[in-house]
Structure formats: C-alpha cells, structure tokens
Amino acid sequence: MGILTLTGNYAVAWAVKRARVQVVAAYPITPQTTIVEKISQMVENGEMNAKLIRVESEHSALAATFGAAIGGARAFTATASHGLLYMHEVLWWTAGARVPVVMAVVTRAIGPPWNIWTDHSDIMDQRDTGWIISMAEDNQEAFDLTLQAFRITEDNDVNLPMIVGLDAFILSHTYAPVDVLEQEDVDKWLPPRKQLYVIDPENRYSMGNIAYPKDYMLMRYDIERAMERAKKIIEKVDREYGEYFGRSYGGLIECYKCSDAKYLVALMGAWAGDAKEAVDKLRENGYNVGVMRVRFIRPLAVEKILEYASGKKGVLVMDRSISFGSAGPLFIEVSSILSMNGKPPAMKGVLAGIGGVDVGYRDIMDIISKFVDEVEERGWFVKRQEWFFSHKR
Amino acid sequence: MSNLIKIKDNILPLSVTSEAAMGKTGSWRTFKPVIDYSKCINCYLCWLYCPFSVISKSEDGVVIDYEYCKGCGICADVCPVKAIAFIPER
C-alpha cells in the first residue's frame, strides 16, 4: 500500500482494517465520526470483513463492543467528548471484566459552553477506570499506536482495554502522509486475538455478579498488577514494532533532546511536535531544554519520569485540561513523581490550549523561555498553575 | 476464596451459572400473579413479556414458576383478557 495521504481519523480506520477487527459498534460524534464512517465504507465495499453495529448512544456503543469482545471477537469503537463521558460507566465494566477492547478517542473539549475543538478534559476524565490511555503525536503514530494497541491489550500479561487518543482537528481532520503497512506484514506481526476467557454457549459464565468486599478488593489489586505489567509490555511491543516496521516511539515516554538538557517540558499529544520545534529554536538561542512527551497517562511511567527528570534544574508541565480545584492533570502526576526525589527540580504547571486555543511553537518558546529565566533569576520554586490564554500574534 | 475463578493468575469477576445462584427469588414477592385458565386465550403475551423467563408454555397452557417469580406484575398488566389476577402475598 505504501504511503497514503490520510487524516488522523482515516489513519485509525486503516489500522482497524489492518488489525482485522471483527466487530465495530459506534455512535457518531464530532470529531470522531469520520473514523467509523470510513470503517463503514470499508465494510460496505467488502474490503473489511466486520460486523458494524449501529446503536442509539455511546453507552450502548461501548456495551455492544464489550459484548462482542467478551464473546471472543476483536472489537473496536471510537468516540469523543460528551460521547466518552456518556460511556464512562461501561469503561469501568470493560476494564473490570479484564476484556481487551481498543477505542479511539478524538480528544475534544466538554460543554458547556459548546465546543468541538481539542483539549484533553475528556480523556483525562477516564484516568481511574482501569483503561490503558495513550496519546498520539501525529497521524502516523495514530496508525501505529492503534495497531500496537491490539498487541498490548491482548497480551497474556495485560488483558485490559486501551484508548488511543488523538487531538481533534489538529490530527483528526488534517491530512498528512501515512505509511499504511501491507496486510500480509501486519498479519505476521499481529497474532489472532487472545483473551483470558470467552463467554459463549459452550463457555457459560456469569460476569459481574456481586462480590463480597474482600474478593472485590482482590480483583482491584489484580487490575493494578496488570497495569504494572502493562508498562513492560508497552515498551516491548513498541520495541518489537520498531524492529519489524522501522518505527518506534520510546514506549511509555519519548524523550527528545533530554539527556543533556537542564530543563524539560512535559506534555502529551499533538502539540508535542510544536514543543520539539520550540526546543530546537531555543537551543539556538542558548536555552538548554528538552521535551518529555508522555505517550501514556495510564499506566504512568513513574520510573522513567524519575530517570529522565532527576537532576534537572526545572521541569515545565503543559496541560490541555484542568482538574478544577487542583491543577492540570499531567502536572499533578509529574510533580507528585518528582517530589519522590530528595531534591526535586523547580516545577511549573502551565494551562494552555484549553477548548482548542491555538498554541504554536512560538507560544511554547515564550512559555519555556519565561520559565527558564524565572528559575535562573529566582532559584527553585514550584508554581502549580499559570494560565496562558492566547498567543500574541 | 477457593471458589474464585482464577485464569493465568488473574482473579476474575466470573461465576459459573447455576440455578438459584442468587437464591430462590420467589421469596422477594409481595404480590402474586394468579392465572384464571377459564379466561386465558393462550396468546402467550405474558410468556413473551416476563422479564425473568419464569413463565413457560405447557400442554395445559402457560405456567408460572413461583419459586423464581419476583412478582413484578408485568404479566398481569399485558394480559389482554385480564386473566391474571395480582393478589397480595400473606
């Protein structure tokens, strides 16, 4: 197939086809709709041998996907924003049942006021559900991550569902060249579906009956153990993908020009590309900075964040959403990890790009250089929130 | 703990299906549906609508399994000839 010019959404649809997904159930919502639209076209054309289930809501969309998955099918759904919030309950059911499912989330702000542009409030709202949660930086990664998601979720050591996140419009509706791998190559790399158990007429189980407190707590502990194991599997799958197809992304975290940097900026998603450009330019101006791109907010790479950020003079965290009454979710995570260190770096949480406010590399240059200058002038400090409302230009 | 279903070192929220796994739910009833067979026209609407599948078809007409009927009253409500009385349990 080679290189195709695809939107982020079409890249996801192609990966779903290449993964030989058998069941897709979804409900349309901007900016996700074109993923399932493309899949439905592929099914209708006979290019893809899958059952497409139309449902009346997102709650049902994930319930149907979950049902197909528990019955042994490789299943996929996609949603965004209010749709993701509406299916929130079923996210808990899927993870709690330990059933592999892959879902694309095209991250979008939550109303009111109504807003269709990117921010990470929807995906961050799912952190406690037991799902593996990732964010892609570009369309190629959206394709690669979707394929990797099937290997990760269906690994014997994991058996948890996974979200592949991509930013609304910046990726979802923007065309870019994507290397769509050949079917026979993907077939060699991605084995047929595996899962812990299947419920069908031959395997009659009842799932989700009442469990007494001690048993319930043991099952919660098991999910956490699987999350911990998932860290190794995510790294392994990304490495093997790289060996096989020539592209890998650093596993849980991509560190860009980190090793010799005195300062790091941590962030997730598409604007990491702008941050890398900002870092390149800032280095020309004598700022010794690097980018720590968090690819997975769950499971969180505690060890790697400690390894990469220890000994740095400052760490700036950029969040595209806010946990009201505290700080940006990524700042909460990163600052708590770095505080485990005896001598934590200076830290600041910047809130930007919320509700789709455009943030370009020059804005990020301003944000980073301001932080570096402040630390150099004032010395060590921690600031949990600083709001960056809009670009000047 | 020995009755928990464990697969490949994972404790799972599964149970093996069996009759009366949750006890005999007929004891939950406060009202009891009683069929008047002289009025019943064997339309099977009660059989179709019963949410717990405790109404079965037999040669003598529909039969309610009182061991598991929770007494929701849907059968009495859907009966087009009012052949099902809904009477308080004592």
Interface residues (C-beta under 8 A of the other chain):
Chain A: G96 A97 R98 N156 N159 L196 Y197 R204 Y205 S206 M207 G208 N209 A211 K214 D215 L218 M219 D222 A226
Chain B: M1 L4 I5 I7 K8 N10 I11 L12 P13 L14 S15 V16 T17 A21 M22
